[in-house]
Amino acid sequence: MKPSLCSTAPSSVINGEGVMRAAQSAASRIAPIWPLKTFVAVNPFVGLTKHGFFESAELMARAAGARMTMPRSFYLDALAKGELRLSDVAEALAATPQARGNFVDPQQLLRAAQQEQQQPIAVTPTIADLAAQHSGVDWPALVTERIALFAADYFDQGQATWNMVSYQIGLYAQWREIALIDRAPEVAGLRGFRSAVAALPETAELLLLSASKQLGVPAAALDGYYHRLLMSIGGFAGHARYRQWQQQLYGRNDTALVELLALRLAWDAVLAQVLPQLADQLPSWREALTAPLGEAQRRSLLIDVVLQTAFDAAWQRQLATQIQRPAPPPRLRAPKVLAAFCIDVRSERFRRALESVTPQVETIGFGGFFGVPIEYVPIGHRHGGAQCPVLLKPSHVVHETVRDAAPLEPARIAARRLVRRWAAKAWHSFRLAAVSSFAYVETLGLMYAAKLLGNSFGLSRAAPQPALVGLSRSVRRRLKPGIDPSQANGRHSGFALGDRVAMAETILRGMSLTTSFARLVVLVGHGATTVNNPHASGLDCGACGGHSGEANARVAVEILADPQVRAQLRTRGIVIPEDTVFLAALHDTTTDEVHVFETDLVPDNHSAELAAFQHALALAGRVARAERMLQFEPCARVRVDAKIVERSRDWSQVRPEWGLAGCAAFIAAPRERTAGLDLAGKSFLHSYDWRQDQDFATLHTIMTAPMIVASWISLQYYGSTVDNAVFGSGNKVLHNVVGTIGVLEGNGGDLRPGLPWQSLHDGERLVHQPLRLPVVIEAPTAAIEGVIAAHAGVRELVEGGWIALFAIDDHGALTRRPARSATWVSMSPALIDQAA
């Protein structure tokens, strides 16, 4: 007789409260994965930072078979080439307390690295793994496939024409109903599958308790076992975590992730019931759940973590050599044009190029949402996207309107846009419907021949943004954000005067821009032009929630140009000269072209500055494109400008740009600190002058928002590089979009998180080096320590070794904060030279 769910094995002491606590703990370790339309960089270790790097490496190895360092040969090659030095290994060994009892000096560790093989850490086994081991049948693949098919349908956001699920009941209950009529598992060899499902509890909470008891999971192993179950379907678990994350921002909850865990646990329980031959294996399986890490595996992991830390230290030494210098004297007069770019590493290259072609332009760096956390609603839409970092929620709604419009013109334009969208949706349904799709291909397919040929040979013109389709050029030129308080689509839109003033002050103080205003101040957002690219939003502005930064720049400019706002700012000590004009612009990071908006409104007496600035932008674009082209085709003789634009329009191009590949530093300092330095497009540059920072409020904002976002980006690139199979998305050529929420690699399986390999590797070498982010802040160490003490998230990043923290003093000297010590260590030029 087959065991039922009521027959329990020894399970220590398991109760409902402990099971749910373990479920929530395991769920918290899952990194959220944003859907494709707002795909943003996410730290794949975001739920693990409190454990520290070494402990997290063990946890992820057990939960997913993941590797958090490169193959050992990578570091040994760097050592042979002189990129990694003995002094770096010594520093890393000292910074890794777990290794001190195993290796007396760096030479011993290096000998061990060369002589000892890497020892893999055993993955926590699931019942599916156990069944595969003893039957030779790939049951884990079947489980993943069946769950993925259901989850793709359940989480679908409009791609599927037919949808089986009902959202009136929860995810687990919905799966149970479908599983009761699903014959595929029985065809695959799981006789009695549907009967076993019928015996399962009807709620996720009861299933977690009863199935854990049935399997006899030790109470101490619940957390790790649940984490392993979720990582076995980590892509869809990541999307469920995203849903939970979004709801929690608004004080609500979403149970899909815990219910997905229950679904996955149900499969293990059913397998144990319908495969009775596993009964004899369960005692040893339970022991494996609580088995400690073997000494050989621990030693091997320590070697690899120390080598990675040494690799980080080698880069930090190079960076310190470059930036540790006396700061140039501050400017005596305001520049004619001040351009504020996003801190994005791609902006560093363009900023450097722009400053090199003219002394009349100075640049500063600021978060690309420009301190304006909004939901921006394009004309003809009822809802928009969150234009702010994913750590925040929009504080205001801004609807797009038309400048100098006739009384009824905006309503007519919005109505036309709605009709066009409905027509497009109907046409899309016609093309994909079960019957009409055949008629569509046979009768209309040839009409697309010219378009197909144009796309294939790069002859097609760049398509307008989706939000602009159907609008005339005249209307497009007159679109603008409506910042005045109003009602639109039954929602409050715009800003009250007090909100505008507060936001303007926050923007200017955040940029350390309270004096010496230029005659033209340009806020430059950024976006990317690509085609046939599921991850296109990942190339847009992460600070704008995976959207272009155009809306934020234009809203900020509208606020800063408001005479009432300027009058109120004077009472707060910020005097903007009457002849200062604010403009918005957009930097296309794929083509390195910059478009300045509403230039027709610039006063005549500023036309000379505007013309000179636009000429400088054109020259800087050519310089930046030439530099970027070296990354694509270093030896080719090509027409650089044409080739770069062609890449942005080529639907077969897997590398239209490199995105943020290479990101390797975050620097918060006055521009004078980095002006003239070639940072090779590797640094996030945030302008910051602590002398203008009242109570270090801006420093707190920088370290709790832009710095954390930069660390997320860095760690996403890091994870996708060291183990693309777990943290990345594999081969871009094989991607298929599912439910508009993510991609599969091939035609089935789990969602793939992270970055495709083509975003990290050029086919011959890594373009992104796996480095944990060094953060350099020009501010007193006491002020920096104050932020660390006040913010647990920052403290975890610093003390867990996820970022490396440095400070610059007034004389340009650098100090470093060790991961587990609040005592800052000098990095004098002499010590750096000695290490080199």
FENKA-V159721 format. One record per residue. N is the residue number from 1. SS is DSSP state (H for helix, E for strand, L for the rest). PSI is psi as a letter, one per 30 degrees, with the letter a starting at -180 (999 if undefined). BURIAL is # if it has 24 or more other ideal C-beta (glycine too) atoms within 12 Angstrom, else .. Layout:
n = (N;N)
ss = (SS;SS)
psi = (PSI;PSI)
burial = (BURIAL;BURIAL)
This chain:
n = (1;2;3;4;5;6;7;8;9;10;11;12;13;14;15;16;17;18;19;20;21;22;23;24;25;26;27;28;29;30;31;32;33;34;35;36;37;38;39;40;41;42;43;44;45;46;47;48;49;50;51;52;53;54;55;56;57;58;59;60;61;62;63;64;65;66;67;68;69;70;71;72;73;74;75;76;77;78;79;80;81;82;83;84;85;86;87;88;89;90;91;92;93;94;95;96;97;98;99;100;101;102;103;104;105;106;107;108;109;110;111;112;113;114;115;116;117;118;119;120;121;122;123;124;125;126;127;128;129;130;131;132;133;134;135;136;137;138;139;140;141;142;143;144;145;146;147;148;149;150;151;152;153;154;155;156;157;158;159;160;161;162;163;164;165;166;167;168;169;170;171;172;173;174;175;176;177;178;179;180;181;182;183;184;185;186;187;188;189;190;191;192;193;194;195;196;197;198;199;200;201;202;203;204;205;206;207;208;209;210;211;212;213;214;215;216;217;218;219;220;221;222;223;224;225;226;227;228;229;230;231;232;233;234;235;236;237;238;239;240;241;242;243;244;245;246;247;248;249;250;251;252;253;254;255;256;257;258;259;260;261;262;263;264;265;266;267;268;269;270;271;272;273;274;275;276;277;278;279;280;281;282;283;284;285;286;287;288;289;290;291;292;293;294;295;296;297;298;299;300;301;302;303;304;305;306;307;308;309;310;311;312;313;314;315;316;317;318;319;320;321;322;323;324;325;326;327;328;329;330;331;332;333;334;335;336;337;338;339;340;341;342;343;344;345;346;347;348;349;350;351;352;353;354;355;356;357;358;359;360;361;362;363;364;365;366;367;368;369;370;371;372;373;374;375;376;377;378;379;380;381;382;383;384;385;386;387;388;389;390;391;392;393;394;395;396;397;398;399;400;401;402;403;404;405;406;407;408;409;410;411;412;413;414;415;416;417;418;419;420;421;422;423;424;425;426;427;428;429;430;431;432;433;434;435;436;437;438;439;440;441;442;443;444;445;446;447;448;449;450;451;452;453;454;455;456;457;458;459;460;461;462;463;464;465;466;467;468;469;470;471;472;473;474;475;476;477;478;479;480;481;482;483;484;485;486;487;488;489;490;491;492;493;494;495;496;497;498;499;500;501;502;503;504;505;506;507;508;509;510;511;512;513;514;515;516;517;518;519;520;521;522;523;524;525;526;527;528;529;530;531;532;533;534;535;536;537;538;539;540;541;542;543;544;545;546;547;548;549;550;551;552;553;554;555;556;557;558;559;560;561;562;563;564;565;566;567;568;569;570;571;572;573;574;575;576;577;578;579;580;581;582;583;584;585;586;587;588;589;590;591;592;593;594;595;596;597;598;599;600;601;602;603;604;605;606;607;608;609;610;611;612;613;614;615;616;617;618;619;620;621;622;623;624;625;626;627;628;629;630;631;632;633;634;635;636;637;638;639;640;641;642;643;644;645;646;647;648;649;650;651;652;653;654;655;656;657;658;659;660;661;662;663;664;665;666;667;668;669;670;671;672;673;674;675;676;677;678;679;680;681;682;683;684;685;686;687;688;689;690;691;692;693;694;695;696;697;698;699;700;701;702;703;704;705;706;707;708;709;710;711;712;713;714;715;716;717;718;719;720;721;722;723;724;725;726;727;728;729;730;731;732;733;734;735;736;737;738;739;740;741;742;743;744;745;746;747;748;749;750;751;752;753;754;755;756;757;758;759;760;761;762;763;764;765;766;767;768;769;770;771;772;773;774;775;776;777;778;779;780;781;782;783;784;785;786;787;788;789;790;791;792;793;794;795;796;797;798;799;800;801;802;803;804;805;806;807;808;809;810;811;812;813;814;815;816;817;818;819;820;821;822;823;824;825;826;827;828;829;830;831;832;833;834;835;836)
ss = (L;L;L;L;L;L;L;L;L;L;L;L;L;L;L;H;H;H;H;H;H;H;H;H;H;H;H;H;L;L;L;L;L;L;L;H;H;H;L;L;L;L;L;L;L;L;L;L;H;H;H;L;H;H;H;H;H;H;H;H;H;H;H;H;L;L;L;L;L;L;L;H;H;H;H;H;H;H;H;H;L;L;L;L;L;H;H;H;H;H;H;H;H;H;L;L;H;H;H;L;L;L;L;L;L;H;H;H;H;H;H;H;H;H;H;L;L;L;L;L;L;L;L;L;L;L;H;H;H;H;H;H;H;H;H;L;L;L;H;H;H;H;H;H;H;H;H;H;H;H;H;H;H;H;H;L;L;L;L;L;L;L;L;L;L;L;L;L;L;L;H;H;H;H;H;H;H;H;H;L;L;L;L;H;H;H;H;L;L;L;L;L;H;H;H;H;H;H;L;L;L;L;L;H;H;H;H;H;H;H;H;H;H;H;H;L;L;L;H;H;H;H;H;H;H;H;H;H;H;H;H;L;L;H;H;H;H;H;H;H;H;H;H;H;H;H;H;H;H;L;L;L;L;L;L;H;H;H;H;H;H;H;H;H;H;H;H;H;H;H;H;H;H;H;L;H;H;H;H;H;H;H;H;H;H;H;H;H;H;L;L;L;L;L;H;H;H;H;H;H;H;H;H;H;H;H;H;H;H;H;H;H;H;H;H;H;H;H;H;H;H;H;H;L;L;L;L;L;L;L;L;L;L;L;L;L;E;E;E;E;E;E;L;L;H;H;H;H;H;H;H;H;H;H;H;H;H;L;L;L;E;E;E;E;E;E;L;L;L;L;L;L;L;E;E;E;E;L;L;L;L;L;L;L;E;E;E;L;L;L;L;L;L;L;L;E;E;E;E;E;E;E;L;L;L;L;L;L;H;H;H;H;H;H;H;H;H;H;H;H;H;H;H;H;H;H;H;H;H;H;H;H;L;L;L;H;H;H;H;H;H;H;H;H;H;H;H;H;H;H;H;H;H;H;H;H;L;L;L;L;L;L;L;L;L;H;H;H;L;L;L;L;H;H;H;H;H;H;E;E;E;E;L;E;L;E;E;E;L;L;E;E;E;L;E;L;H;H;H;H;H;H;H;H;H;H;H;H;H;H;L;L;L;L;L;L;L;L;L;E;E;E;E;E;E;E;E;L;L;L;L;L;L;L;L;H;H;H;H;L;E;H;H;H;L;L;E;L;L;H;H;H;H;H;H;H;H;H;H;H;H;L;H;H;H;H;H;H;H;H;L;L;L;L;L;L;L;L;L;L;E;E;E;E;E;E;E;E;L;L;L;L;E;E;E;E;L;L;H;H;H;L;L;H;H;H;H;H;H;H;H;H;H;H;H;H;H;H;H;H;H;H;H;H;H;H;H;H;H;H;H;H;L;L;L;L;L;L;L;H;H;H;H;H;H;H;H;H;H;L;L;L;L;L;L;L;L;L;L;L;L;L;L;L;E;E;E;E;E;L;H;H;H;H;L;L;L;L;L;L;L;L;E;E;E;E;E;L;L;H;H;H;L;H;H;H;H;H;H;H;H;H;H;H;H;H;H;H;H;H;H;H;H;H;H;H;H;H;H;H;H;H;L;H;H;H;H;L;L;L;L;H;H;H;E;E;E;E;L;L;L;E;E;E;E;L;L;L;L;L;L;E;L;L;L;L;H;H;H;L;E;L;L;L;L;E;L;L;L;L;L;L;E;E;E;E;E;E;L;L;H;H;H;H;H;H;H;H;H;H;L;H;H;H;H;H;H;H;H;L;L;L;E;E;E;E;E;E;L;L;L;L;L;E;E;E;E;L;L;L;L;L;L;E;E;E;L;L;H;H;H;H;H;H;H;L)
psi = (k;k;k;l;f;f;j;k;l;k;g;b;j;k;l;e;e;e;e;e;e;e;e;e;e;e;e;f;f;k;k;k;j;k;l;e;f;h;j;l;k;k;j;f;g;e;g;f;f;f;f;l;e;e;e;e;e;e;e;e;e;e;f;g;g;k;k;g;l;l;k;e;f;e;e;e;e;e;e;e;f;g;f;k;l;e;e;e;e;e;e;e;e;f;f;i;f;f;f;e;f;f;k;f;l;e;e;e;e;e;e;e;e;f;f;k;k;k;j;k;k;k;k;k;k;l;e;e;e;e;e;e;e;f;f;g;k;i;e;e;e;e;e;e;e;e;e;e;e;e;e;e;e;e;f;k;h;f;e;k;e;k;k;f;l;k;g;f;l;l;e;e;e;e;e;e;e;e;f;f;g;j;f;e;e;e;e;f;g;i;k;g;e;e;e;e;e;f;f;k;l;f;l;e;e;e;e;e;e;e;e;e;e;e;f;h;k;k;e;f;f;e;e;e;e;e;e;e;e;e;f;f;h;f;e;e;e;e;e;e;e;e;e;e;e;e;e;f;f;g;g;l;l;k;g;e;e;e;e;e;e;e;e;e;e;e;e;e;e;e;e;f;e;f;i;f;f;f;e;f;f;e;e;e;e;e;e;f;f;g;k;l;k;l;e;e;e;e;e;e;e;e;e;e;e;e;e;e;e;e;e;e;e;e;e;e;e;e;e;e;e;e;f;j;l;k;k;l;k;l;k;f;l;k;l;e;k;k;k;j;l;l;f;k;f;f;f;e;e;e;e;e;e;e;f;f;f;k;f;f;k;k;l;l;k;l;k;f;f;h;g;i;j;l;j;k;j;l;k;g;l;f;l;a;l;j;i;l;k;f;f;l;l;k;f;l;k;k;k;k;a;k;k;h;k;l;e;g;e;e;e;e;e;e;e;e;e;e;e;e;e;e;e;e;e;e;e;e;e;e;e;f;l;e;e;f;e;e;e;e;e;e;f;f;e;f;f;g;e;e;e;e;e;e;e;e;g;g;f;k;l;k;k;l;k;e;f;f;k;f;k;l;e;e;e;e;f;g;k;l;k;j;f;k;k;l;k;k;h;g;k;k;l;a;k;l;e;e;e;e;e;e;e;e;e;e;e;e;e;e;g;h;i;f;l;h;k;l;e;k;j;k;j;j;a;l;a;k;j;l;l;h;j;e;g;e;f;f;f;a;j;e;f;g;h;g;l;k;g;e;e;e;e;e;e;e;e;e;e;f;f;j;e;e;e;e;e;e;e;e;f;g;g;j;j;k;l;f;g;k;k;k;l;k;l;k;j;j;f;e;f;h;k;k;k;k;l;h;f;f;f;k;l;e;g;g;e;e;e;e;e;e;e;e;e;e;e;e;e;e;e;e;e;e;e;e;e;e;f;f;f;e;i;f;f;k;j;l;j;e;e;e;e;e;e;e;e;f;f;j;f;g;j;f;i;f;l;g;b;g;k;f;k;g;l;k;k;j;l;l;f;f;e;f;k;f;k;j;g;g;h;f;k;k;j;j;k;k;j;f;f;g;j;k;g;h;e;e;e;e;e;e;f;f;d;e;e;e;e;e;e;e;e;e;f;e;e;e;e;f;e;e;i;f;e;e;f;a;g;b;j;e;f;g;k;k;k;k;g;g;f;a;k;l;j;a;g;a;a;l;k;k;l;a;k;l;e;f;f;f;k;g;f;f;l;k;e;k;k;j;k;k;k;k;k;k;k;j;l;k;e;e;e;e;e;e;e;e;e;f;j;e;e;e;e;e;e;e;f;f;g;f;l;k;k;l;k;k;a;f;g;g;k;k;l;k;j;l;e;g;k;g;j;k;k;k;i;l;e;e;e;e;e;e;e;999)
burial = (.;.;#;.;#;.;.;.;#;.;#;.;.;#;.;.;.;#;#;#;.;#;#;#;#;#;#;#;#;#;#;#;#;#;#;#;#;#;#;#;#;#;#;#;#;#;#;#;#;.;#;#;#;#;#;#;#;#;#;#;#;#;#;#;#;#;#;#;#;#;.;#;.;#;#;#;.;#;#;.;.;.;.;#;#;.;#;#;#;#;#;#;#;#;#;#;#;#;#;.;.;#;#;.;.;#;.;#;#;#;.;#;#;.;.;.;.;#;.;.;#;.;#;#;#;#;#;#;#;#;#;.;.;.;.;.;.;.;#;#;.;#;#;#;#;#;#;#;#;#;#;#;#;#;#;#;.;.;#;.;.;.;.;.;#;.;.;.;.;#;#;#;#;#;#;#;#;#;#;.;.;#;.;.;#;.;.;.;.;#;.;.;#;#;.;#;#;.;#;#;#;.;#;#;#;#;#;#;#;#;#;#;#;#;#;#;#;#;#;.;#;#;#;#;#;#;#;#;#;#;#;#;#;#;#;#;#;#;#;#;#;#;#;#;#;#;.;.;#;.;.;.;.;#;#;#;#;#;#;#;#;#;#;#;#;#;#;#;#;#;#;#;#;#;#;.;.;#;#;.;#;#;.;.;#;#;.;#;#;.;.;.;#;.;.;.;#;#;#;#;#;#;#;#;#;#;#;#;#;#;#;#;#;#;#;#;#;#;#;#;.;#;#;#;.;.;#;.;.;.;.;.;.;#;#;#;#;#;#;#;#;#;#;#;#;#;#;#;#;#;#;#;#;#;#;.;#;#;.;#;#;#;#;#;#;#;#;#;#;#;#;#;#;#;#;#;#;#;#;#;#;.;.;#;#;#;#;#;#;#;#;#;.;#;#;#;#;#;#;#;#;#;#;.;.;.;.;.;.;#;.;.;#;#;.;.;#;.;.;.;.;.;.;.;.;.;.;.;.;.;.;.;.;.;.;.;.;.;.;.;.;.;.;.;.;.;.;.;.;.;.;.;.;.;.;.;.;.;.;.;.;#;.;.;#;.;#;#;.;#;#;.;.;.;#;#;.;#;#;#;#;#;#;#;.;.;.;#;.;.;.;.;#;#;#;.;.;.;#;#;#;.;#;#;#;#;#;#;#;#;#;#;#;#;.;#;#;#;#;#;#;#;#;#;#;#;#;#;#;#;#;.;#;#;#;#;#;#;#;#;#;#;#;#;#;#;#;#;#;#;#;#;#;#;#;#;#;#;#;#;#;#;.;.;#;#;.;#;#;.;.;.;.;#;.;#;.;.;.;#;#;#;#;#;#;#;#;#;#;#;#;#;#;#;#;#;#;#;#;.;.;#;.;.;.;#;.;.;#;#;.;#;#;#;.;#;#;#;#;#;#;#;#;#;#;#;#;#;#;.;#;#;.;.;.;.;.;.;.;#;.;.;#;#;#;#;#;#;#;#;#;.;#;#;#;#;#;#;#;#;#;#;#;#;#;#;#;#;#;#;#;#;#;#;#;.;#;.;#;#;#;#;#;#;#;#;#;#;#;#;.;#;#;.;.;#;.;#;#;#;#;#;#;#;#;#;#;#;#;#;#;#;#;#;#;#;#;#;#;#;#;#;#;#;#;#;#;#;#;#;#;#;.;.;#;#;#;#;#;#;#;#;#;#;#;.;.;.;#;#;#;#;#;#;#;#;#;#;#;#;#;.;.;.;.;#;#;#;#;#;#;#;#;#;#;#;#;#;#;.;#;.;#;#;#;.;#;#;.;.;#;.;#;#;#;#;#;#;#;#;#;#;#;#;#;#;#;#;#;.;.;#;#;#;#;#;#;#;#;.;.;.;.;#;#;.;#;.;.;.;.;#;.;.;#;.)
